[in-house]
Amino acid sequence: MTLDTTRRGLITGGVGAIAALALGACGSGSGSTGADESRSWILGHGAAPGNPRTIAADQFAKAVSEGSAGRLTVQVQGSEQLGSDAQMLQSVKTGTLAFSANSQGPLSADVPQVGLIGLPFLFDEPGQAYEVLDGEVGDQLAAEAEKKGFKVLAWWDNGIRDITNNARPINSPADVEGLKIRTPEDPMTVDIFSALGANPTPLAFGELYLALRQGTVDGQENPLTNIASAKLDEVQKYLALTGHKYEATPFVMNLGEWEKLSDADQQVVLQAAEDARDAQRTMNDEQNAQLRQELANSMTVTEPDKEAFREATKGVYDKYGQQFPDLVKALQDAAGSDG
Ligand code: TK8
């Protein structure tokens, strides 16, 4: 745990140090309409080098700078250098961080509707989720986020999630029973793993590798891209292709900062966010397909019967259906699934 403590110290220092810079607008004089203002921002995310999210974040920064002839600059800090997803979102909310690209789970702490994207087996393929998120339902979710101070610039991808663990190969829900499974700080994922009889344990992504190595938890669930870029296969024996839920990466901006921008600058930021989204989704889809083969070299892979998992997690729909009946129905209709 020594390593972890040192890292936390750095994170805290880092957040303080960036606070002054993060939203620093250097206007060209008072009363400016913003058209010629310079701004420098920080974008935080938790993904490792090589992860499509990392590449997309860098692409976004470059496009914003180019699209504004260098007036708007974005400095990217990945690998949870600025804290966990939950901490970065808090910083975006309070305005000490301008942008973050994180998974939907931690955002659902503030905006519970966003967690619904992860209802079990709602989407079979990321492509279905892209359509729903880029359409009316995605706009509705973004409107909920806006009420809480987050401007969702675009729904980047995180992916369809599978389970890894060290205890045994997983073929049926019974194999998941009793396993201590790390989840993101996401009530939906916790509910899904509770329904499966596991012992879900929320933990920041940055602490996951060590927790798996030390055996604090037996397993975890993530898209293959994250499993590979965080090298979780080094510390996990079994991979089960359950595809139990979809996760988006809401790419968010501090709402107040967004509202300060001129229309033209908003357009530059939005276009860059959408272009990066398209590139990131394509990279994720390609990497996932390739990693199915590659990860079989380092872990024993099983392809469980999804019907049994779908059946075992049905109750999750009842819970959220009671809370958000219209949205759950809209999501199911748009996804073309009946849960
Ligand atoms: C990385 C996380 C990751 C997520 C998780 O910052 O926590 O498991 O899937 O992508 O956002």
Residues whose N, C-alpha, C, O or C-beta is under 5 A from the ligand:
A	BS01	TK8	G46 A47 D85 N102 S103 P184 F205 E221 N222 N226
